[in-house]
Amino acid sequence: MGIFIERPSLRAGTITCSATSDGMWRVDRFTGPPDAIEAVDGVFSDTGHCNECLGPGGCGVTREYETLGGDSTSRRIYTRRSALGNCHSVPYLAVERFGEGLAFDAERRDQQYEWRVLTDPDADVEAFTNTVEEGLRDGLEVGRRYAGEPIHW
Ligand SMILES: [Zn+2]
């Protein structure tokens, strides 16, 4: 998230995201000025750093990135991550709590990383949120909204 805080005009949104107990893959579109896109290239070529962990320290999840396209002010980046491991992140914790078959969408900008997760209406979202909060590193907090219907998708 550091590159978004340092470059407030940088935005990212998922084009698609899927997670199972075997791992996660996603394609994100980044937009911003050329210096921000160069920063994205640096962060999303470093397979030694987890871009998902919300907890302190890192995780043992294996990750790979591939730039699919873009220009000086945009990038489309594919990410593939290995099995759940100990990554304290929304998609991994959601699969752990609710099971597979969820729909994910995410946006990143400034100091916000907003996830939308379509779950069963009876899913215990409060317990899930508590699990996410329990492992946050200092300076992060979780907000929660119930859409009721997928109106924000
Ligand atoms: Zn992680």
Boltz pocket constraint, residues with backbone or C-beta under 6 A from the ligand:
constraints:
  - pocket:
      binder: B
      contacts: [[A, 50], [A, 51], [A, 52], [A, 53], [A, 58], [A, 59], [A, 60], [A, 61], [A, 86], [A, 87], [A, 88], [A, 89]]
      max_distance: 6.0
